[in-house]
C-alpha cells in the first residue's frame, strides 16, 4: 500500500501541472489581452482635436480612458486568428450608448486607434465621442494593428467578422469592468469605413440578431456598388488615387490565391505591389509611387479582358463582395459629398434607390454639397454624430 501511495501522489501532481500549462482555447470574440493605451482629460482632448484640425462643434464633457484589446477572430479561410482594436470610454458612472466606428482606408499598421488616439482618424473621433458620452468601439481590421493576417480590403464577409468579434470582446470588457451601457448600438464609418458599416449592419441583421440590435447606422462615402465603382474608375484616363485600385487587386489576388499580380499590372508595378503593401508604408507614400494614368498602371490585357467581360476572377470577386442584396431594419442615413471623384457619389444614390425600392422608408441621403472625398469627411462625421445625438 505504501508503494502505491508514493506512486499515485507524484502522478497526481504531474497531471495537475500539465493541465495548468495547457494553453487556453479562445473562441471568436474572446479577449486574449487588454491593456491601457492612455487616459485623456477634456483639455487634452481639445488639444488633440485642434492639432488634427478637426472642427469639433460638440461639448467635451468627460475625461476618457482608451483600452487596447487583442481578441480572437477568424481569417478568410475560417482559421483562428488574432486581431486588435480599441475601446474608448467616458470616465463616469452614467449609462452610455455604444458606437462601432469603422475607420477608412489605412495601409500602415500603426495608424490605428489601438496604437494611440493621435495616430488615426478613429483615435481622434473616438476621443471626441467618448468624451460626449459614448462607449466607442473600433476594430483595426485584418492587416493592421496586431493582426498577422494580410489585408482584407473591400472584402465584405471578412470585414464584418472582425467588427462583430470586436463588439463581442467589447461586451465582455465592459461587463468585467463595470462600464455601464444602455441597449443602443450605432454604426458609422467613412470611405472604406462606410463599406464596413453597411456590411456589418447587413451581417448583424442576417446572422447576429440574437446578440446585437442596431439602433441606427450612418454609412458615409462607401463603395456600396463595387462593380459600377470599379468599372467607372478603370474606364477613366486618370485616377488620382491609384493606391486604392492597387489595394483591391493586392488583397483579392492574395486571399483568392490567383497568383496573377503580374498579369494585372504593368512593369515595374507588379513587382512592387507587395513590397509597397507590407504594412510599413503610409497610404500617400504608396500613392505617390504609382502612376495616375490607368493604362500606365494596369496592363492592357487585364483592362481589355475586364471591360469586355472576359476577366472572370475579378468579376466573380467583385460580385461576391457587393452589398446591395438586403434591406436593413434600423434607420440608415447615407452621407456623401456630391463632388466625390474618389468614391463616386452614385454609390449613395444607388443605395438609397435600392433600399427605397424594397420598401424601406427610414433611410435618407444627406449630401455634402460641392465637396470631394477628403474635403467632405469631417463634415460627414459631424453630421452622423448629430443624428445619433437625437437618438442617444
Secondary structure as GFF3:
##gff-version 3
##sequence-region A 1 392
A	DSSP	alpha_helix	2	20	.	.	.	ID=ss1
A	DSSP	beta_strand	31	40	.	.	.	ID=ss2
A	DSSP	alpha_helix	42	51	.	.	.	ID=ss3
A	DSSP	beta_strand	64	74	.	.	.	ID=ss4
A	DSSP	beta_strand	80	90	.	.	.	ID=ss5
A	DSSP	beta_strand	96	102	.	.	.	ID=ss6
A	DSSP	alpha_helix	121	132	.	.	.	ID=ss7
A	DSSP	beta_strand	134	139	.	.	.	ID=ss8
A	DSSP	alpha_helix	156	176	.	.	.	ID=ss9
A	DSSP	beta_strand	181	190	.	.	.	ID=ss10
A	DSSP	alpha_helix	192	207	.	.	.	ID=ss11
A	DSSP	beta_strand	216	220	.	.	.	ID=ss12
A	DSSP	alpha_helix	226	234	.	.	.	ID=ss13
A	DSSP	alpha_helix	242	255	.	.	.	ID=ss14
A	DSSP	alpha_helix	261	264	.	.	.	ID=ss15
A	DSSP	alpha_helix	269	276	.	.	.	ID=ss16
A	DSSP	alpha_helix	283	287	.	.	.	ID=ss17
A	DSSP	alpha_helix	294	297	.	.	.	ID=ss18
A	DSSP	alpha_helix	300	307	.	.	.	ID=ss19
A	DSSP	alpha_helix	312	320	.	.	.	ID=ss20
A	DSSP	beta_strand	331	337	.	.	.	ID=ss21
A	DSSP	alpha_helix	346	357	.	.	.	ID=ss22
A	DSSP	beta_strand	363	368	.	.	.	ID=ss23
A	DSSP	alpha_helix	373	389	.	.	.	ID=ss24
###
